[in-house]
Amino acid sequence: MTKVAVFGAGSWGTAFATVLANAGNQVSVWGRRESLCEAINTTHENPDYLPGLRLPDAITATHDPAAAAAGAEAVVLAVPSQSLRDNLKDWAGVLPNAVPLVSLMKGVEVGTTKRMSEVIAELTGAGPERIAVVSGPNLAREIAEGQPAASVVACADEGTATRLQKLCHSQTFRPYTNNDVIGCELGGATKNVIALAVGMAIGLGFGDNARASVITRGLVETARLGTALGAREHTFSGLAGLGDLVATCSSPLSRNRTFGEKLGQGMTVAEIAGATRQVAEGVKSCSSITDLAHHHDVEMPIAEHVTKVVAGEMTPKDMLFSLVSRSAKSERWG
């Protein structure tokens, strides 16, 4: 059996570990808290993030990063995006050389506006042929339950992408390969911000017209930013673009949509964040995505307005009516 290390014992890291185990791999999960690792090993369940779901026997957990990485033929990184840099500094001495490094993270780093693959390259020295991204409509609990889903494995090197595709292809999880790393990463990061806006519309009691309008124009914003950074436009009509956007904006399982709903209902960012262990990546990444857009002279009004709401500079209701009342234009892609 191939050993794969998954660094991150949250809901998506655990769900992807399940995918890997079901595909025939031995999986070692690194967890930040020893108590959670012990619970996974003794009960075969992640009680904090995926309660009630039995994990495959091929999954073990450890708080020791060296033990998790030892003998691994691929390393999957599944920590919150804004903590990746600090974590990689701690793990730099134990990550095996020459193996693929796979990002499950969907965010843009605050302060640097770097994508997660860029942070991995900077901290590990790995070249683009070793760095891959998995992105798509992958709500963690559905994946862990074994419900059918598809995703994209993106890497600049076709051989690495194909190898990783085989590692995670199971009866219920179908991965496609792609070499547009930029497009897949930006699709995954930006959809979280759009989902916050959709959630606010739902929380305010608005209906499907408002929801569909935000999703559609959000896709345009995402593609506009992506093409400015060198991504291929058609990536955004695929699984890592439209597919992920629709799933995240439509499902009550989505952390970002749920966070937005609570904002629309009148709760503050601090109140919502304090009531859950789960990280809504869009809350942090909205400002960095807006900064990235400004750096490239790309207009992203939804992302800009969400950033203002999160910063307490605008109410959700004012945000939505401000978007609708912007100057009328001809509809066009971009």
N, C-alpha and C positions, 0 to 999 in steps of 0.2 A: 504493500500500500504506500502511496505517496503521502508524505507528511506535509501539511500546510499549516502555517502559523497565522492566526488571526489576532491582531492586536486591537482589542476593544471588545468588551463583553456587554455592550448595550444591546438594544433591540435589533438593529440592523446587523451588527457584527455577529450576534448569536444566530440570527436567521440565515446569514450567509454561511456561517459555519455548518449549519444544518444542511444547506444545499451541497456544500463540499463533501460532507460525510455521506449524504445520500448518493453522491456520485462515486463513492468508493474510496475516499481518502481518509487518512487519519488526521484529525484536526486538533491542534493545541491552541486554546484560547487564552490570551493574556487578559487579566482583569485588574483594575486599579485597586479593588478592595478584596482582601483575603477572604473575608466572610462570604462574599458572593462566589468566589472560586470554590470554596469548600462546599457551598450549597449545590453548585453545578455538579461537582464530583460525587457527592453523596446521594443526591436526589434525582440527578439527570434532568434538572429543571432550572431555568433562570427565573427565580421567584420575583425579582425586582422589575424585570423588563418584559418577560413573556410568561407570566404565571399560567399554570395549568397545562402547559405544553411539554410533553416528554421529549427530551433531546436524544439523538442517536447515541449509542454506546461508544461510537468512534470519536466522540468529542470529550476532551478533558480540559480542565482549566487550571491555570497557575498564575500566581502573583509575581513570579520570577521571570523577567523578560528573557534572560539567557536560556532558561529551560524551555520557554515557549518557542524560541527561535532555533534551538539546537536541532540540526538535521533537517530543517525545513527546506523544501525545494521551491517554495513560493511563500511570500509574506504579504498578508492582506492587512491594510491599515484602515481601521474603522472607529477612530476616536473623533470627538467633536472637532470640526475644522479649525477653530480658533486655538485649540490646545495642541495641534499637530507639531508645531515648531518646538515647543518645550519638550514634548514627549520624544521626538526624534533626537534631541540633544542627549536625552537619557539613554536611548536605545542604540546610539551610534556604534558603540563598541561590540554589540552582540548580534546585530543583523548580519546574516550570512552574505558573503560576497557573491556576486554574479547571478543571484536568483532574481526572478521578477518581483517587483514591488507594486502591489495593486492597491489603488485608492478607491474606497467606497464612499469617500467624503464628498459632500455637495455644498461647498462654500467657497468664498473668496476671502483671503486673509485681510483682516483689518490692519490698516497702517501701511502695508506694502502693496495691496491690491493684487497679490499673487494668487494664481490658481494652485490647488493642492499639489498637482504634479510638479509645479515649479518649486514649491517649498520642499518637496521630497528630493528633487534634483539638487537643490542648494545644500541641504543638510546631509545628504548621503553621498553626493558625488556621482550618483548613478546616471548613466546616459539615457536618452529617450528610448533606446531599444529594450531597456529593463523596466520602464515605468508604464504602468497600464491603469486604466480607469474602468470601473464597472458602473453603468448608469442605465436607468430605465424606469418603467412603472413598477416599482418594487416595494410595496407596502410591507413592512417587516412581518407583521403577524400573519398575513395571508401566505407569505413565502414559507414561514416556519410551520404553518399548518399543512403545507404540501399542496396548496392550491396552484393551478397552472399559471405560469408567468413567463415572460420573455424579457431579455435585457441585452445590453450591448457591452462587449469587451473591446475597449479601444486602446490601441498602442501604435506607435509609429512603426514598429517592426511587426510585419505580418506573421512571422514565425512565432514570436512571443504571444501575440494575440490568439493564434490558433492553439498553441499549447495550453493557454489559460482557459480557452473555450472548452477544451476537452476535460479539464479538471473540474469544471462546474456544470457540465451538461448532465442533467438527470432526467428521470421520467416526467418531472413536473416543471423543470426550469430549463428554458431554451435560450442559450446565449448566441448572439450574432457578433461577428467581428467587424471592426471599423478601424480606420487609421486616423480619424479626425478627433484627436484627443481634446483640442481646444473646444470644438463644438459640443462634444459630449459633456465636458466639465461645465461649460457655461450654461448649457441647457439644464443640468442638474442643480446648479446653484441659483439661477435666476427664477426657476419655477417656484422655489420656496418663497420668494418675495411676492410673486404674483398670487400664490396661495394665501398669503396674509391678507392681501387686498380682497380676494374673493371671500375669505372668512369674515372680514369686516362687513361686507355687503350682506352676508347671511345673518350675522349678528344684529345688524340694523333692521332686519326684517324684509329686505329687498328680495325680489324673486329671480327667476331663471334668466330673464332678459339682462339684468345687471350682471349676473354671474357670467353668462356667456360673453358679454361684451368685454369684461375684464380679461377673461381667459384668452380671447382672440387677439385683443390688442397687446396683451402680455406676450403672446407668441411673437408678434411683430417686433416688439422691443428686444426680445431675446435674440432673434435672428439679426436684428440691426447691429447689436453689440458684437455678436459672434462673427459676422462677416467683416466687421471693422478690425477684428483681431486676427483674421486669417482663417476662420472656420468656413466650412462649406455650407451653403444655404440649405441644401437638401437634408442635412443632418437634423435640422430643426423640425422637419416633417416626419421624422422617424421615432423610434422608441425612446431615445435619449432626449428628444425634444418634445413633440406633441404628446407622445405616450406618457411620459413622466409628468408633464404639465397637467393633463387631464386627470390622471390618477390622484395627484396631490391636491388639486383644486376641488375634486368631486367627492373624495372619501372622508367620512368622519374619523377614519383611522389616521388621517394625516395630522401630524403635530402642528404644522404651520397653519393649515386651515383652521384647526381647532383654536390655536392661539389667536388668530385673527377674529374668529367668532366672539371670543371672550373680550377682545378689544372693542368690537362693535357693540357688545352688551354693556360696556362701561367700565370694565376692569382696567387697571393699570398694568403696564409691562411688569413692574416689580411684583404685583400681586399674583399675576399669572405664573411668572417664573418661579416664585416661591412655593407654588402649590404642586409642583411636579418635578420628578427626576429627569424627565425627557427634555432634550435640547431642541428647540425650534430654530434651526440654522438660519432661517431668513431674518430673524430678529437681529442677529449680529451682522450677517452678510449684506443686508440692505444698504448700509452706509458705504461699505467697500465696493459693492457693485455700482452704486451711484458715483463714487469717486472714479472708478475705472471708466465709466461712461464719459465722465467729464474730461478725463485725460485724453480720450480719443474723440472728443467732440461728437458724441453720440447722444441723441435725445431719448431719454427714458422717463417719461412723466410718471408712469405708475410707480416705478422704483423710487423716484424722487419723492413722491407724495407719501409712500409707505415709510420712507426714512424719516420724514417730518413727523408722522404719527408716532413712530417708535421713540423719537426724541422728545415727544411731548409738545411739539410746536404746532400741531394741528389735530383736530378731532377726526375720528373716522368718518363721521357724517360730512364734515367740511371737505375731507379728502375726496370722497366720491363725487360730491357736487362740483368741486373744483375741476375734477377730471372731465366731467360731462360738459361743463361750461367753457372749456378751452376753445380757442378759435376753430371754426369749422374748416375742414380741409378735404381734398379728394382722397378717397381710400386708395392706398397703394402699399405694396410690400416694402416697408422701410419708410 
